[in-house]
Amino acid sequence: MHRWGGTDVDWKGVSEAACFIGVRLRRWARINVCQYKEKWGQVRVYCSLGWCQIHDITHPGHAYNRYPK
């Protein structure tokens, strides 16, 4: 683990890696990514691996339904 502000860690690179992983999982693997972030110098990606409705497959990461009623 690292302390925030430590000079031995590329903080910008770690945050960009978290964004890269989260966006690619959502776009190409259709995994519902809830949050991605850097914490203690490590990348954390929070996702749910199950689908509740067809909306989770077609619009992953959206909070509201995009289809008309």
Helices and strands as residue ranges (DSSP letters): H 11-28, E 32-39, E 42-48, H 55-58
